[in-house]
């Protein structure tokens, strides 16, 4: 297979990953694929064989929380190996946590639990897809968060290949960032139990608001005991006991009390997220955080204001400009190292450099004004002191008054010896604030109250209500089969059939049964009733072949495996092309049969007896045509084109080649020579096809782009073809169509979720 053409995306360089490097590529215009090129030290015959086995195993796996794996490519003359998957738009969780730690972004507990609430059932769905299935490599590097606060898990086929490397638990964590549960033996298994531990590690990182570090593998109990959760108001509290117990069980730290399956983890999480727990793990919390994340992610590690204020190189022991934020770390994509800060456009000078640290605001060292006094709405000294105290109460840190920051040593030899932080004198006492003045503290208090009111309103509107008010809409939900569990905006609301009231606006409706699930978008308008019907019939991936021949007892073989004697119906045949061989009465028929999911394909061949050798003055005729057709002479059927050769007497023969399904008929003349085989090619004409889609779609035919709908008339060879419809707002649709000679073949589809 030829590798896809690489299309630069966001940056002309590869993005780093613990397993190798990533590139955004495209097989065709408008398509986004991700290519994970594995590091050379991972490659081995066993690694590739295990990976290919998993790619084939999950070829038909489809789930909205997983990026579909397309293929495995050999690159650079076969020396490099790359996994190609679909690439949805979103931010990688590892980047989100790195930026949050770098810029001090607070990831509140509700936003963190919104991710966890999606992660657990998604992993459960993978475990249910196949016996013994597991991801084996769940980490922030394998999770994307879409702009609509939905998660997408990537590379769900790499776990067994990594397990084949035989790495120790500590090396897996240190080098690849993959968590594995402790085991009495030295053998590491990346199985379903490892998925539970990896879910626990991701959940702990979300609650901490940062990536777990390589040296924290053996200190997870202490880290969990001291973990703090950030409330929606920015307050830091110890993680609540029910959530801490859930994390302890998920991390597999105590084998006796650990979760045994994802079903146990889901039940435990449901208890944590119950109304008594006080958490509101709603998408709105995660969406709010993503807005702030994208604002910070789009900025360089040094703020624009700081860059504009630097007119000359700044040494590590010199004070920064007044009132500017100095970032002393690198963005997640940059390698860690030391950076000298200079004026815009200048090369960094040699000499002292700033070590990577977290961002902090450094006030002016000379006690001069910070620039606030020049603004029309500047605070007075009393108001500034009161505001400082309020912020200290929210964030748990003290803000330093101007002039209280001691200068670092001017000795260059000690400038880089450690972080530039000192102990400071206590803040000045507060002064009274004149009554009646709207200070910034009071404004902040009002904003906090509004946030609390909005969260309470969300909880209230999430409760079922049978009597809608004028500002709500009514939704009636039905499914086939009935009794499916209804989840709206990540909150379970009952089972189908169900009628309930919802607030106006967009919602996400998910229906699930023990065997299948489906999610659809839902838009509610105030004062109206909406009816939603969802088909949840089990996904069918097999068909059947019904074989009927005129010679009872003929042996039937499918893909080299005996399947009985005719007449026979062969069930549970995988979708696709298969080779069918029928042998009996001295005759043999070999033909290709296409099986469609949920359908029975009928085969009615004619066996021509050849037990008696043809006379010496006869020969054979082979009809070369890509599909099975009937062969007639003078209105009498002699056989089908699926037979390798047909016996004829010497001389000239006029044969009719007929296909009812393709509405095709032609005549050929052949001169038969005694003892020789004569090959007769049949030229098939083209048929026409008319294609349309609602509202519209791009169309690919047999892997080649044909254009956008509507397509009024297009010529195609007779026979079966595969049509693929793509629309940026809807799932891909695939249709099999057979083009005939009897007239235009019309295809129309409706693009819908």
Protein Blocks (a to p, Z undefined) as FASTA:
>chain_A
ZZdddddehiacdcddfklccddddfbghiacddddddfklgcfklmmmmmmmmmmmmmg
ccfkbccdfbdcdeehhlaccddddddedddfklmmmmmmmnopacdfklmmmmmmmmmm
mmmmmmmmpghiafklacfklcccdfkopacdehkllmmmmmmnopafklmmmmnopacd
ddfblbdcddfklmmmmmmmmmmmmmnopacdfklmmmmmmmmmmpccddfkopacdddf
klmmmmmmmnomamklgcfbfklmmmmmmmmmmmklopacdfklmmmmmmmmmmmmmpcf
bdfklmmmpmbdcdfkbccdehiacdfbdcfkbccdddddddehiacdeddddddddddd
dddfklpaehlmmpmkbccfklmmmmmmmmmmmnopacddehiaccddfbfklmmmpccd
dddddddddddddehiacfklmmmmmmmmmmmmmmmmmmmmpccfbdcfkbccddddddd
ehiacdeehiafbdcdddddddedddddddddfkbccdddddddehiacdddddfbdcdf
bdcdddddfbehiacdeehiaebjaddddehiaeddddddddeehiacdddddddehiac
ddddddddfkbccdfkbccdddddfbdcdddeehiafbdfkbmbdcddedjdddddddfk
lopacdddddddehiacddddddddddddddddfbdcddeehiafbjcddfbacddeddd
ddddddfkbccddddddddfkbccdddddddZZ
